[in-house]
Amino acid sequence: MRIGELAQQAGTTTRALRYYEQLGLLPARRAGNGYRAYGEEDLRLLRQIRTLQDFGFGLEETRPFVECLQAGHPEGDSCPASLEVYRRKLAELDECIGRLQEVRTRVAEQYARAERAREDLAAEAADRAPQCELAIEWEER
């Protein structure tokens, strides 16, 4: 298949495919007429790359998965190098989640503090509300 067909089937652009070729993630094979030629194995590589990118992996992080597939393994994550990338990504995500939980805790504390202050101000304002002298006289009768 040609580059346009591959891009369409992979849900990407021809520009992205050329970039992947430059990075060495996608083999650059040419047909006799000089056009780029791709097969189903290339589509499989691209699907692996796209899936990992959807998960937040950078292009360089996809390299071990691509190399694993190119080595003939049935899955891109069945090689030790791929598993190491997963381990690093999980550690990175755990750290990010930890930081987000800390930020959430601090924002919740600030919110609670601001809410209490708002309630206190409302109560003070109610206590200091101007009294109508006619209403006070009426209440006293």
LUMMAR-204740 format. One record per atom (N, C-alpha, C): residue number from 0; atom name; z, x, y. Coordinates in nm, 2 decimals, decimal comma, padded with zeros to 4 digits. Layout:
    i  at      up    east   north
  NUM  CA       Z       X       Y
...
// end
This chain:
    i  at      up    east   north
    0   N   00,00   00,08  -00,12
    0  CA   00,00   00,00   00,00
    0   C   00,00   00,09   00,12
    1   N  -00,05   00,03   00,23
    1  CA  -00,05   00,11   00,36
    1   C   00,07   00,09   00,44
    2   N   00,08   00,16   00,55
    2  CA   00,21   00,17   00,62
    2   C   00,25   00,03   00,68
    3   N   00,15  -00,05   00,73
    3  CA   00,18  -00,18   00,78
    3   C   00,24  -00,27   00,68
    4   N   00,18  -00,27   00,56
    4  CA   00,23  -00,35   00,45
    4   C   00,37  -00,32   00,41
    5   N   00,39  -00,19   00,40
    5  CA   00,53  -00,14   00,36
    5   C   00,63  -00,18   00,47
    6   N   00,59  -00,16   00,59
    6  CA   00,69  -00,20   00,70
    6   C   00,72  -00,35   00,70
    7   N   00,62  -00,43   00,67
    7  CA   00,64  -00,57   00,67
    7   C   00,73  -00,61   00,55
    8   N   00,70  -00,55   00,43
    8  CA   00,78  -00,58   00,31
    8   C   00,93  -00,53   00,33
    9   N   00,94  -00,42   00,40
    9  CA   01,08  -00,36   00,41
    9   C   01,15  -00,42   00,53
   10   N   01,09  -00,50   00,61
   10  CA   01,15  -00,56   00,73
   10   C   01,18  -00,46   00,84
   11   N   01,09  -00,37   00,86
   11  CA   01,10  -00,27   00,96
   11   C   00,97  -00,25   01,03
   12   N   00,96  -00,14   01,11
   12  CA   00,84  -00,12   01,19
   12   C   00,77   00,01   01,13
   13   N   00,64   00,02   01,17
   13  CA   00,56   00,14   01,13
   13   C   00,62   00,26   01,20
   14   N   00,67   00,24   01,32
   14  CA   00,73   00,35   01,39
   14   C   00,85   00,41   01,32
   15   N   00,93   00,32   01,27
   15  CA   01,05   00,36   01,19
   15   C   01,01   00,44   01,07
   16   N   00,91   00,39   01,00
   16  CA   00,86   00,46   00,88
   16   C   00,81   00,60   00,91
   17   N   00,74   00,61   01,02
   17  CA   00,70   00,75   01,06
   17   C   00,82   00,84   01,09
   18   N   00,92   00,78   01,15
   18  CA   01,04   00,86   01,18
   18   C   01,11   00,90   01,05
   19   N   01,12   00,81   00,96
   19  CA   01,18   00,84   00,83
   19   C   01,10   00,95   00,76
   20   N   00,97   00,95   00,78
   20  CA   00,89   01,06   00,72
   20   C   00,93   01,19   00,79
   21   N   00,94   01,19   00,92
   21  CA   00,98   01,31   00,99
   21   C   01,11   01,37   00,95
   22   N   01,20   01,28   00,92
   22  CA   01,34   01,32   00,87
   22   C   01,34   01,36   00,72
   23   N   01,23   01,34   00,65
   23  CA   01,22   01,37   00,51
   23   C   01,28   01,27   00,42
   24   N   01,31   01,15   00,47
   24  CA   01,37   01,04   00,39
   24   C   01,26   00,96   00,32
   25   N   01,14   00,97   00,37
   25  CA   01,03   00,89   00,30
   25   C   00,92   00,99   00,28
   26   N   00,87   01,00   00,16
   26  CA   00,76   01,10   00,14
   26   C   00,63   01,06   00,21
   27   N   00,56   01,16   00,26
   27  CA   00,44   01,14   00,34
   27   C   00,32   01,17   00,25
   28   N   00,27   01,07   00,18
   28  CA   00,16   01,09   00,09
   28   C   00,03   01,03   00,16
   29   N  -00,08   01,09   00,14
   29  CA  -00,20   01,04   00,20
   29   C  -00,30   01,00   00,09
   30   N  -00,37   00,89   00,11
   30  CA  -00,48   00,85   00,02
   30   C  -00,60   00,94   00,05
   31   N  -00,70   00,92  -00,03
   31  CA  -00,83   01,00  -00,01
   31   C  -00,89   00,98   00,13
   32   N  -00,87   00,86   00,19
   32  CA  -00,93   00,83   00,32
   32   C  -00,84   00,87   00,43
   33   N  -00,73   00,94   00,40
   33  CA  -00,64   00,99   00,51
   33   C  -00,53   00,90   00,55
   34   N  -00,53   00,78   00,50
   34  CA  -00,43   00,68   00,54
   34   C  -00,30   00,71   00,46
   35   N  -00,19   00,68   00,51
   35  CA  -00,06   00,69   00,44
   35   C  -00,07   00,59   00,32
   36   N  -00,02   00,64   00,21
   36  CA  -00,02   00,56   00,09
   36   C   00,12   00,55   00,03
   37   N   00,17   00,43   00,00
   37  CA   00,30   00,40  -00,05
   37   C   00,30   00,32  -00,17
   38   N   00,40   00,33  -00,25
   38  CA   00,42   00,25  -00,37
   38   C   00,55   00,18  -00,37
   39   N   00,57   00,11  -00,48
   39  CA   00,70   00,03  -00,50
   39   C   00,82   00,12  -00,49
   40   N   00,81   00,25  -00,53
   40  CA   00,93   00,33  -00,53
   40   C   00,97   00,36  -00,38
   41   N   00,87   00,37  -00,29
   41  CA   00,89   00,39  -00,15
   41   C   00,96   00,26  -00,09
   42   N   00,92   00,15  -00,13
   42  CA   00,98   00,02  -00,09
   42   C   01,13   00,02  -00,13
   43   N   01,15   00,07  -00,25
   43  CA   01,29   00,08  -00,30
   43   C   01,38   00,17  -00,22
   44   N   01,32   00,29  -00,18
   44  CA   01,39   00,38  -00,09
   44   C   01,42   00,31   00,04
   45   N   01,32   00,25   00,10
   45  CA   01,35   00,18   00,23
   45   C   01,45   00,07   00,22
   46   N   01,45   00,00   00,11
   46  CA   01,55  -00,11   00,10
   46   C   01,69  -00,05   00,09
   47   N   01,70   00,07   00,02
   47  CA   01,83   00,14   00,01
   47   C   01,87   00,18   00,15
   48   N   01,78   00,24   00,23
   48  CA   01,81   00,29   00,36
   48   C   01,85   00,17   00,45
   49   N   01,78   00,07   00,45
   49  CA   01,81  -00,05   00,53
   49   C   01,94  -00,11   00,50
   50   N   01,97  -00,12   00,37
   50  CA   02,10  -00,18   00,33
   50   C   02,21  -00,10   00,38
   51   N   02,20   00,03   00,37
   51  CA   02,31   00,12   00,41
   51   C   02,32   00,12   00,56
   52   N   02,21   00,11   00,63
   52  CA   02,21   00,10   00,78
   52   C   02,28  -00,03   00,82
   53   N   02,25  -00,14   00,75
   53  CA   02,32  -00,27   00,78
   53   C   02,47  -00,25   00,76
   54   N   02,51  -00,17   00,67
   54  CA   02,66  -00,14   00,65
   54   C   02,72  -00,05   00,75
   55   N   02,63   00,01   00,84
   55  CA   02,68   00,10   00,95
   55   C   02,67   00,24   00,92
   56   N   02,59   00,28   00,81
   56  CA   02,57   00,42   00,78
   56   C   02,46   00,47   00,87
   57   N   02,47   00,60   00,91
   57  CA   02,37   00,66   00,99
   57   C   02,26   00,71   00,90
   58   N   02,14   00,74   00,95
   58  CA   02,03   00,78   00,87
   58   C   02,06   00,91   00,79
   59   N   02,13   01,00   00,84
   59  CA   02,16   01,12   00,76
   59   C   02,26   01,09   00,65
   60   N   02,34   00,99   00,67
   60  CA   02,43   00,95   00,56
   60   C   02,36   00,88   00,45
   61   N   02,23   00,83   00,47
   61  CA   02,16   00,77   00,36
   61   C   02,08   00,87   00,27
   62   N   02,08   01,00   00,32
   62  CA   02,00   01,10   00,25
   62   C   02,04   01,11   00,10
   63   N   02,17   01,13   00,07
   63  CA   02,21   01,14  -00,07
   63   C   02,17   01,03  -00,16
   64   N   02,17   00,91  -00,10
   64  CA   02,13   00,79  -00,18
   64   C   01,98   00,79  -00,20
   65   N   01,90   00,83  -00,10
   65  CA   01,75   00,85  -00,12
   65   C   01,72   00,96  -00,22
   66   N   01,79   01,07  -00,21
   66  CA   01,77   01,18  -00,30
   66   C   01,80   01,14  -00,45
   67   N   01,91   01,06  -00,46
   67  CA   01,95   01,01  -00,59
   67   C   01,84   00,92  -00,65
   68   N   01,78   00,83  -00,57
   68  CA   01,67   00,75  -00,62
   68   C   01,55   00,83  -00,65
   69   N   01,52   00,93  -00,57
   69  CA   01,40   01,02  -00,59
   69   C   01,42   01,10  -00,71
   70   N   01,54   01,13  -00,75
   70  CA   01,57   01,21  -00,87
   70   C   01,55   01,12  -01,00
   71   N   01,52   00,99  -00,98
   71  CA   01,50   00,91  -01,10
   71   C   01,62   00,82  -01,14
   72   N   01,72   00,83  -01,07
   72  CA   01,84   00,74  -01,10
   72   C   01,81   00,60  -01,07
   73   N   01,87   00,51  -01,15
   73  CA   01,84   00,37  -01,13
   73   C   01,89   00,31  -01,00
   74   N   02,00   00,37  -00,95
   74  CA   02,07   00,32  -00,83
   74   C   02,09   00,44  -00,74
   75   N   02,08   00,42  -00,61
   75  CA   02,10   00,53  -00,51
   75   C   02,25   00,58  -00,50
   76   N   02,34   00,50  -00,55
   76  CA   02,48   00,54  -00,54
   76   C   02,54   00,59  -00,68
   77   N   02,45   00,63  -00,77
   77  CA   02,50   00,67  -00,90
   77   C   02,52   00,82  -00,90
   78   N   02,50   00,89  -00,79
   78  CA   02,51   01,04  -00,79
   78   C   02,64   01,08  -00,72
   79   N   02,70   01,19  -00,75
   79  CA   02,82   01,24  -00,69
   79   C   02,81   01,25  -00,53
   80   N   02,70   01,30  -00,48
   80  CA   02,68   01,31  -00,34
   80   C   02,69   01,17  -00,27
   81   N   02,63   01,07  -00,33
   81  CA   02,64   00,94  -00,27
   81   C   02,78   00,89  -00,27
   82   N   02,85   00,91  -00,38
   82  CA   02,99   00,87  -00,39
   82   C   03,08   00,93  -00,28
   83   N   03,05   01,06  -00,25
   83  CA   03,12   01,13  -00,15
   83   C   03,09   01,07  -00,01
   84   N   02,97   01,02   00,01
   84  CA   02,94   00,96   00,14
   84   C   03,02   00,82   00,15
   85   N   03,02   00,75   00,04
   85  CA   03,10   00,63   00,03
   85   C   03,25   00,66   00,07
   86   N   03,30   00,76   00,00
   86  CA   03,45   00,80   00,03
   86   C   03,47   00,83   00,18
   87   N   03,38   00,91   00,24
   87  CA   03,39   00,94   00,38
   87   C   03,38   00,82   00,47
   88   N   03,29   00,73   00,43
   88  CA   03,27   00,61   00,51
   88   C   03,39   00,52   00,50
   89   N   03,44   00,50   00,38
   89  CA   03,56   00,42   00,36
   89   C   03,68   00,48   00,45
   90   N   03,70   00,61   00,45
   90  CA   03,80   00,67   00,53
   90   C   03,78   00,65   00,68
   91   N   03,66   00,65   00,72
   91  CA   03,62   00,63   00,86
   91   C   03,65   00,48   00,89
   92   N   03,61   00,39   00,81
   92  CA   03,64   00,25   00,83
   92   C   03,79   00,22   00,83
   93   N   03,86   00,28   00,74
   93  CA   04,01   00,26   00,74
   93   C   04,07   00,31   00,87
   94   N   04,03   00,42   00,92
   94  CA   04,08   00,47   01,04
   94   C   04,04   00,38   01,16
   95   N   03,92   00,33   01,16
   95  CA   03,88   00,24   01,26
   95   C   03,96   00,11   01,26
   96   N   03,98   00,05   01,14
   96  CA   04,06  -00,07   01,12
   96   C   04,20  -00,04   01,17
   97   N   04,26   00,07   01,14
   97  CA   04,39   00,10   01,18
   97   C   04,40   00,11   01,33
   98   N   04,30   00,17   01,40
   98  CA   04,30   00,17   01,55
   98   C   04,29   00,03   01,60
   99   N   04,20  -00,05   01,54
   99  CA   04,18  -00,19   01,59
   99   C   04,31  -00,27   01,57
  100   N   04,38  -00,25   01,46
  100  CA   04,51  -00,32   01,44
  100   C   04,61  -00,28   01,55
  101   N   04,62  -00,15   01,58
  101  CA   04,71  -00,10   01,69
  101   C   04,67  -00,17   01,82
  102   N   04,54  -00,17   01,85
  102  CA   04,50  -00,23   01,98
  102   C   04,53  -00,38   01,98
  103   N   04,51  -00,45   01,87
  103  CA   04,54  -00,59   01,86
  103   C   04,68  -00,62   01,88
  104   N   04,77  -00,54   01,82
  104  CA   04,91  -00,55   01,84
  104   C   04,95  -00,54   01,99
  105   N   04,90  -00,43   02,05
  105  CA   04,93  -00,41   02,19
  105   C   04,87  -00,52   02,28
  106   N   04,76  -00,57   02,25
  106  CA   04,70  -00,69   02,33
  106   C   04,79  -00,81   02,31
  107   N   04,83  -00,84   02,19
  107  CA   04,91  -00,95   02,16
  107   C   05,05  -00,94   02,23
  108   N   05,10  -00,82   02,24
  108  CA   05,23  -00,80   02,31
  108   C   05,21  -00,83   02,46
  109   N   05,10  -00,78   02,52
  109  CA   05,07  -00,80   02,66
  109   C   05,05  -00,95   02,69
  110   N   04,98  -01,01   02,60
  110  CA   04,96  -01,16   02,61
  110   C   05,09  -01,23   02,61
  111   N   05,18  -01,20   02,52
  111  CA   05,31  -01,27   02,51
  111   C   05,39  -01,24   02,63
  112   N   05,39  -01,12   02,68
  112  CA   05,46  -01,08   02,80
  112   C   05,40  -01,16   02,92
  113   N   05,27  -01,17   02,93
  113  CA   05,21  -01,24   03,05
  113   C   05,24  -01,39   03,03
  114   N   05,24  -01,44   02,92
  114  CA   05,26  -01,59   02,90
  114   C   05,41  -01,62   02,93
  115   N   05,50  -01,53   02,90
  115  CA   05,64  -01,55   02,93
  115   C   05,66  -01,55   03,09
  116   N   05,59  -01,45   03,15
  116  CA   05,60  -01,44   03,29
  116   C   05,54  -01,57   03,36
  117   N   05,43  -01,62   03,31
  117  CA   05,37  -01,74   03,36
  117   C   05,47  -01,85   03,35
  118   N   05,53  -01,87   03,24
  118  CA   05,63  -01,98   03,21
  118   C   05,75  -01,96   03,31
  119   N   05,80  -01,84   03,33
  119  CA   05,91  -01,82   03,42
  119   C   05,87  -01,85   03,56
  120   N   05,75  -01,81   03,60
  120  CA   05,71  -01,85   03,74
  120   C   05,70  -02,00   03,75
  121   N   05,65  -02,07   03,65
  121  CA   05,63  -02,21   03,66
  121   C   05,77  -02,28   03,67
  122   N   05,87  -02,23   03,59
  122  CA   06,00  -02,28   03,60
  122   C   06,07  -02,26   03,73
  123   N   06,05  -02,14   03,79
  123  CA   06,11  -02,11   03,92
  123   C   06,04  -02,20   04,03
  124   N   05,92  -02,22   04,02
  124  CA   05,85  -02,30   04,11
  124   C   05,90  -02,44   04,10
  125   N   05,92  -02,49   03,99
  125  CA   05,97  -02,63   03,97
  125   C   06,11  -02,64   04,03
  126   N   06,20  -02,54   04,01
  126  CA   06,33  -02,54   04,07
  126   C   06,33  -02,53   04,22
  127   N   06,23  -02,47   04,28
  127  CA   06,22  -02,45   04,42
  127   C   06,13  -02,56   04,49
  128   N   06,09  -02,65   04,41
  128  CA   06,00  -02,75   04,46
  128   C   06,06  -02,82   04,58
  129   N   05,99  -02,84   04,69
  129  CA   06,05  -02,91   04,81
  129   C   06,09  -03,05   04,77
  130   N   06,20  -03,09   04,81
  130  CA   06,25  -03,23   04,79
  130   C   06,22  -03,32   04,91
  131   N   06,18  -03,43   04,88
  131  CA   06,16  -03,53   04,99
  131   C   06,30  -03,59   05,02
  132   N   06,34  -03,58   05,15
  132  CA   06,47  -03,63   05,19
  132   C   06,48  -03,78   05,16
  133   N   06,37  -03,86   05,18
  133  CA   06,38  -04,00   05,15
  133   C   06,41  -04,03   05,01
  134   N   06,35  -03,95   04,92
  134  CA   06,37  -03,97   04,78
  134   C   06,51  -03,93   04,74
  135   N   06,57  -03,83   04,80
  135  CA   06,71  -03,79   04,78
  135   C   06,80  -03,91   04,82
  136   N   06,78  -03,96   04,94
  136  CA   06,86  -04,07   04,99
  136   C   06,85  -04,19   04,90
  137   N   06,73  -04,22   04,85
  137  CA   06,71  -04,33   04,77
  137   C   06,79  -04,31   04,64
  138   N   06,79  -04,19   04,58
  138  CA   06,85  -04,16   04,45
  138   C   07,01  -04,17   04,47
  139   N   07,06  -04,14   04,59
  139  CA   07,20  -04,15   04,61
  139   C   07,25  -04,29   04,62
  140   N   07,17  -04,38   04,66
  140  CA   07,21  -04,52   04,67
  140   C   07,23  -04,58   04,54
// end
